[in-house]
Structures are given as C-alpha cells and as structure tokens.
Amino acid sequence: MAGRKLALAIAFFFLVLVMPQMVTPAKSSAKSPRFTMNPRTKKQTRDFLKNHGSSDTADLLPGKQEGEGGSDGQSKSGGGGDREMQAPATNAGVYIFSYDIGTPPQRVSGALDIASDLVWTQCAPCATCDTTQPFYPLNSTTAAAVECTNLACQQFVPQTCSAADDSSQCSYTYMYGGGGGAANTTGFLATDSFTFDTIRVDGVVFGCGLDNVGDFGDASGVIGLGRGNLSLVSQLQVDRFSYHFAPDDSVDAQSFILFGEDAAPQTSRTFSTRLLASDANPNLYYVDLAGIKVDGKDLDIPRGTFDIGKDGSGGVALTITTLVTLLDEVAYKLLRQAMVSGIGLSTVDGSALGLDLCYTSQSMAKAKVPSMALVFSGGAVMELEMGNYFYMDETTGLECLTIVPSPAGDGSLLGGLIQTGTHMIYDISGSKLVFESLEQAAAAAPPPLGSSKSSDKTVGRRSWSAPPPLISPAVLLIQFACVVLYMFK
C-alpha cells in the first residue's frame, strides 16, 4: 500500500507540476502586422545632420507652419484649387519598411512618421518619380479612387467639388515641415488592399502621389502613424503600437514596429507617463516632460517650461523623422551649461554638422561625459546612453550634442536619436506612453551557458529579457507540501 501511495504521489506531483507546461497552448498567430527593419546607418545620421541640422529647426516645430490653419500647422483650403494640407515636424525618411498594395500585390516601401497622418505612395504615371518602384493602380483589380464628395476626403482636406473640376477624385497637396515645406506630395486619395507580410487589410485609404518632392530616403512614400483619421494606426483600428530603433550599425539588436497585441513590454522594467494632446496640433503625440537630470542632479528648469499653452504653443512632441532633439531655449541653456561644466574641455565650431555644442572626438576620447535622463510626470525616468545625446562623426572628427535650442515658448521635440534603444509603446486607448530600455536590458543580461563574458553578445530580440518562471517558488513549495501530506496520510 505504501508503494502504491508513493506511486500515486509521484503521479500527482507530475500532473500539477509538469503537465501545465505541456498543455499550455502556443500563442496565437498575430492578427496585426509586425515588421523588422534594418538598423539606421552612421551615413544616414551624418547625412541628416549635414542636411537638416539646426539651420532649419524652426520649420520643424508644430507652431511654425504656414497656412490658414494657423498654429496647428495644417493648411486646409477649399475651392478645388489649392487643396493643401501641411504636416508638422517631418523631415527625412530614416526608418523604412516594405509592404504590398493591390491585387495582385505590388511591393512598395514607406518611411515611418508618427507626426503625420497620411499614408501615401508614388503612383504611376508620376510627374516626379525617383528611383523607387511606383504603384500602378490600373494594374490592381481592387483599386478605387475616393470621390471628392466622400466624407473621408472632406475631413482630410475640405474642397469644393464640381463636375468641371473632375469631382470624381479627391485631390490633395500634402506639405511636410522642415526646409520650408520643400517636401510634399500631390495626388489623389484612393482605396486598395494592403498586405503586411501575411496580413491583408482591405479598403485602406491612401494617397496616390503623382508629383512628389522631398527627402524620403529610399522609400516610395510615407506611412503616417499620427492621431488623424487616415493614419495607419487609425485605419487598422488598433489600440496601441510600438517601435524600437537599434543604434547606428547595430549587429545584434533589431529595429522593429509592432501593432495591437504584439505591442507589449518585453522586459520587467517598464515606465509609463501620460500622453497629452493639443487642440492646436491634434495629430501629434505629446508627453508631459517634467525635468532633466544631468549626472543625477535635476536641472533648475523653471516650472511650466514644457507646458502646452492655451494657444497651442509650447509642449513636448514626439518625432522619429527628425533625429535631433529640439529643446526649449530656457531648458537648453541650462543643459548646455551642465554639459560644458561636466566635460571640462574647449568647445569647437560644429557648423559642419549644424550642431551647437561640439568637441573634437580626439579630446572626447579621454573625457567623462555626464549622464543624462529625462524625467516625466508621475516620476517615470528615461535613462539615456551617451549615444542618445552625443554623436561622433568620423568624417569631420567632431563629437557633438544632438540637442539644439528652439525659441523659448515655441515647444520642444524629442527626436529619433534620443529614443534609440528604447522600446516606445503608445497605449492610445489608455492615453499613456510606456517605455523600456532594451539596450540596458541586453547589457544586464547574464552571458549564455558555455560562453565567456568577453564573447557575450545579444542576438535578436529573444535574449533581451529572460522568460518568467513557469511556476513560482511559492506554488512549487505548496505542491511539494501536498505530496508529503498525501504520502503520510
């Protein structure tokens, strides 16, 4: 009998401990698209700084756009002639992913942009097509033009429809900030099927660009991820999305963008802060920046410096197409002073990169650069790596602070470089930004078994966070006690 009880006890122990691991169903396949992208290269960063340094920062700020829209930076003209709309804070195509449009599918590419709300691609026949492959709407059996009288058209860019003005099409001109509106796309709105990897979405409204000018990198268009009705986020009807941009020329880490349920934390060390909105710039994502730490000490930034004004001025918006960070002039002076004092070296002219605070890379090799962190409302702290706010250019031999001043009261932009290495999760339904440092998590991860610390490298996203234990020690202890009690019952 004792032997039978022991056998039953062992079987019970196996059922409560081992079987849950065996019968747990695998995670269902993703219902929302997910993408990986190549890391940004040093050449892309250098070209951006050279072409879009501090000389045109005023054009990047939301309140600096021209047009009837005033401070919102969006000109919406009716009458069937102008049909213009302007998007703020968009400057260059740095992060790009590929997808398919139409039936049969045609491969195109889009530059990610969280500060605009139009999804568009070059369409043939186009007046100014570059080397990228355009989309041929006539070759797609599912393509259709959006009519001028359609609600989506009138909400996007109000216009007067008339038979003499080809009212069957919704025409637009969409102008981007940065460089005085030199980047723009002109065309008509259409609908078609979009395929992201294996996920097909029907009836996506997008811009068919016939005349396109601007620095969009190697992309054939732009994927707007802003808060507007026509952004990809809105049209997919997802309640959150996220992205992670790997450092320049990273080998181990991946750049990616996730939607819906996939846009979830990947480490146990996350922070969150509320997302703000501006009536003047409703399509932008704002955060409540409370302060800045340098070497662990709070800068004495006047209270209210980063607040959004009643007229839409000020505030701190997020962007990924502008690599540099624009900081309110009052806060920037305090940050610059703290950096200069902490580094203790003679500064040099940084106009070759369009940046303000620069040193020679040779002198910086021996310098101790102060640490820096962003402090948000609610106490969330984003600890930065040196590469988030200093850039070393091999061509010029300069090492510069990639934060530049913006006129006091005109607002601030947290650019792509300062977000590098951080997984940024936009919880739209919860109106909050959740973030975690994947780079710091990778650095803190223990080396894999059988390898030395000197050869330890993080490979892909799987090793950024250790999986949680399948069963906690407390549960295991309870299970063992049950077995013991059963044996000696």
FENLINUR-V729379 format. One record per residue. RES is the residue in one letter. SS is DSSP state (@ for helix, = for strand, . for the rest). PHI is phi in whole degrees, 0 to 359 (999 if undefined). PSI is psi in whole degrees, -180 to 180 (* if undefined). Layout:
res->(RES,RES)
ss->(SS,SS)
phi->(PHI,PHI)
psi->(PSI,PSI)
This chain:
res->(M,A,G,R,K,L,A,L,A,I,A,F,F,F,L,V,L,V,M,P,Q,M,V,T,P,A,K,S,S,A,K,S,P,R,F,T,M,N,P,R,T,K,K,Q,T,R,D,F,L,K,N,H,G,S,S,D,T,A,D,L,L,P,G,K,Q,E,G,E,G,G,S,D,G,Q,S,K,S,G,G,G,G,D,R,E,M,Q,A,P,A,T,N,A,G,V,Y,I,F,S,Y,D,I,G,T,P,P,Q,R,V,S,G,A,L,D,I,A,S,D,L,V,W,T,Q,C,A,P,C,A,T,C,D,T,T,Q,P,F,Y,P,L,N,S,T,T,A,A,A,V,E,C,T,N,L,A,C,Q,Q,F,V,P,Q,T,C,S,A,A,D,D,S,S,Q,C,S,Y,T,Y,M,Y,G,G,G,G,G,A,A,N,T,T,G,F,L,A,T,D,S,F,T,F,D,T,I,R,V,D,G,V,V,F,G,C,G,L,D,N,V,G,D,F,G,D,A,S,G,V,I,G,L,G,R,G,N,L,S,L,V,S,Q,L,Q,V,D,R,F,S,Y,H,F,A,P,D,D,S,V,D,A,Q,S,F,I,L,F,G,E,D,A,A,P,Q,T,S,R,T,F,S,T,R,L,L,A,S,D,A,N,P,N,L,Y,Y,V,D,L,A,G,I,K,V,D,G,K,D,L,D,I,P,R,G,T,F,D,I,G,K,D,G,S,G,G,V,A,L,T,I,T,T,L,V,T,L,L,D,E,V,A,Y,K,L,L,R,Q,A,M,V,S,G,I,G,L,S,T,V,D,G,S,A,L,G,L,D,L,C,Y,T,S,Q,S,M,A,K,A,K,V,P,S,M,A,L,V,F,S,G,G,A,V,M,E,L,E,M,G,N,Y,F,Y,M,D,E,T,T,G,L,E,C,L,T,I,V,P,S,P,A,G,D,G,S,L,L,G,G,L,I,Q,T,G,T,H,M,I,Y,D,I,S,G,S,K,L,V,F,E,S,L,E,Q,A,A,A,A,A,P,P,P,L,G,S,S,K,S,S,D,K,T,V,G,R,R,S,W,S,A,P,P,P,L,I,S,P,A,V,L,L,I,Q,F,A,C,V,V,L,Y,M,F,K)
ss->(.,@,@,@,@,@,@,@,@,@,@,@,@,@,@,@,@,@,@,@,@,@,@,.,.,.,.,.,.,.,.,.,.,=,=,=,=,.,.,.,.,@,@,@,@,@,@,@,@,@,@,.,.,@,@,@,@,@,@,@,.,@,@,@,.,.,.,.,.,@,@,@,.,.,.,.,.,.,.,.,.,.,.,=,=,=,=,.,.,.,.,.,.,.,.,=,=,=,=,=,=,.,.,.,.,=,=,=,=,=,=,=,=,.,.,.,.,.,=,=,=,=,=,.,.,.,.,.,.,.,.,.,.,.,=,.,@,@,@,.,.,.,.,=,=,.,.,.,.,.,@,@,@,@,@,@,.,.,.,.,.,.,@,@,@,.,.,.,.,.,=,=,=,=,=,=,.,.,.,.,.,.,=,=,=,=,=,=,=,=,=,=,=,=,=,=,.,.,=,=,=,=,=,=,=,=,=,=,=,=,=,=,=,.,.,.,.,.,.,.,=,=,=,=,.,.,.,.,.,.,.,@,@,@,@,@,.,.,.,=,=,=,=,=,.,.,.,.,.,.,.,.,.,.,=,=,=,=,=,@,@,@,.,.,.,.,.,.,.,.,=,=,=,=,=,=,.,.,.,.,.,.,.,.,.,=,=,.,=,=,=,=,=,=,.,.,=,=,.,.,.,.,.,.,.,.,.,=,.,.,.,.,.,=,.,=,=,=,.,.,.,.,.,.,=,=,=,=,@,@,@,@,@,@,@,@,@,@,@,@,@,@,@,.,.,.,.,=,.,.,@,@,@,.,.,.,.,=,=,=,@,@,@,@,.,.,.,.,.,.,.,=,=,=,=,=,@,@,@,.,=,=,=,=,.,@,@,@,@,=,=,=,=,.,.,.,.,=,=,=,=,.,=,=,=,=,.,.,.,.,.,=,=,=,.,@,@,@,@,.,.,=,=,=,=,=,=,.,.,.,.,=,=,=,=,=,=,@,@,@,@,@,@,@,.,.,.,.,.,.,.,.,@,@,@,.,.,.,.,.,.,.,.,.,.,.,.,.,.,.,.,.,@,@,@,@,@,@,@,@,@,@,@,@,@,@,@,.,.)
phi->(999,299,294,293,297,296,296,295,296,296,297,299,300,295,294,282,257,270,300,303,288,276,261,298,292,290,298,297,297,296,266,246,293,221,224,243,228,290,299,295,264,297,295,299,296,297,296,297,297,292,269,224,283,283,292,239,296,300,286,276,284,305,280,254,277,262,130,294,288,67,288,283,74,231,268,237,250,269,93,76,257,285,48,249,216,247,248,278,59,238,224,203,272,251,254,230,227,256,204,239,235,93,227,293,294,241,280,226,220,225,274,290,208,273,256,228,236,256,263,215,214,295,240,265,276,252,289,226,273,266,282,285,283,280,267,255,297,291,270,253,283,251,280,209,280,277,287,300,279,296,300,300,292,292,289,285,212,305,206,271,259,212,298,288,249,54,292,289,244,264,275,207,229,245,250,259,286,98,79,68,77,293,265,198,224,235,180,221,279,217,233,193,276,251,241,251,61,252,263,254,237,270,71,284,275,214,271,264,280,259,223,234,226,149,266,246,62,266,275,265,181,228,253,284,242,287,268,287,295,262,291,297,299,292,288,284,57,263,267,197,212,209,210,220,248,287,298,309,55,294,261,271,277,246,266,207,225,232,232,63,296,292,280,234,302,243,227,267,246,245,229,216,212,283,270,255,228,238,296,282,229,292,271,267,263,252,237,265,285,262,181,224,253,234,54,80,252,290,289,277,278,303,297,92,302,259,287,275,285,297,270,92,283,74,83,234,261,257,214,238,274,259,287,285,255,259,242,315,306,297,291,297,300,292,295,300,299,293,292,300,295,288,283,69,240,284,280,229,291,249,296,298,249,69,243,267,256,225,225,282,296,295,288,288,298,253,270,258,275,300,286,215,213,261,247,253,301,88,90,292,240,256,280,259,273,302,293,284,226,231,235,256,256,291,291,267,74,258,232,231,288,269,240,234,279,242,307,306,89,274,103,229,230,270,274,294,295,288,265,300,87,252,279,259,248,264,271,291,294,269,52,215,253,252,219,209,270,285,293,291,294,293,293,274,292,291,294,296,300,85,233,269,299,293,254,288,222,278,247,67,272,293,265,286,218,286,293,292,299,295,223,289,303,295,296,298,295,296,298,295,295,296,297,298,298,293,294,253,293)
psi->(-42,-39,-37,-40,-39,-41,-43,-37,-43,-41,-43,-44,-40,-41,-46,-21,-48,-43,-38,-32,-30,-32,-5,122,150,155,132,154,148,137,-12,153,148,144,151,150,158,145,153,141,160,-33,-41,-43,-46,-44,-39,-49,-37,-41,-25,51,-146,-6,-28,26,-30,-33,-17,-20,140,-38,3,11,152,160,174,-19,-8,-134,-11,-10,16,114,122,103,132,-165,-4,-2,-58,-58,54,148,137,140,132,160,37,132,-41,150,105,-44,118,139,159,150,-179,146,140,177,113,159,140,131,128,179,151,140,128,140,113,-3,3,166,11,131,121,159,158,134,145,142,127,143,-36,72,139,-151,-11,158,122,165,136,96,-30,-19,0,127,-11,3,142,142,144,127,154,-36,-5,143,-40,-36,-49,-32,-35,-51,95,136,158,128,133,151,-34,-16,29,62,-7,-17,145,102,154,158,120,117,135,147,166,109,28,32,24,-24,129,163,136,133,-143,155,143,171,147,175,133,135,119,103,-108,4,120,132,121,152,30,130,128,163,128,96,121,-25,104,131,134,174,92,23,-137,12,153,4,-161,142,101,128,19,-166,2,164,-27,4,160,-37,-45,-41,-30,-14,43,150,-4,158,164,163,158,128,120,155,165,132,31,140,-40,-44,158,148,136,164,137,152,153,-135,-26,-24,70,157,149,1,173,-1,86,158,157,151,160,147,132,164,153,131,-29,-30,70,-17,-7,153,118,150,157,83,123,-28,-178,135,138,120,39,-2,136,131,146,62,128,142,137,-3,-38,10,152,125,163,-26,6,-4,165,-158,169,108,158,141,153,-14,-18,114,-38,160,131,123,137,136,-39,-47,-37,-42,-40,-40,-45,-44,-42,-38,-46,-44,-41,-37,-42,29,165,133,161,169,125,20,-23,-25,3,26,159,-50,109,154,168,141,-28,-44,-33,-18,-27,1,156,109,129,147,162,145,146,134,124,167,144,-2,3,131,128,102,129,149,161,-35,-13,-23,-2,138,130,121,117,-29,-47,-15,20,148,117,153,125,30,129,159,149,151,138,129,-11,-6,172,156,127,111,-177,-37,-40,-18,-8,135,-7,131,112,116,117,104,93,-46,-33,-2,48,156,123,135,154,145,107,-29,-44,-35,-38,-40,-31,-11,140,152,147,156,137,7,154,161,-34,-25,8,126,143,128,115,-166,-16,-30,8,-27,139,141,146,153,141,-36,132,156,-35,-44,-41,-40,-41,-43,-42,-39,-37,-40,-45,-46,-38,-38,-37,23,*)
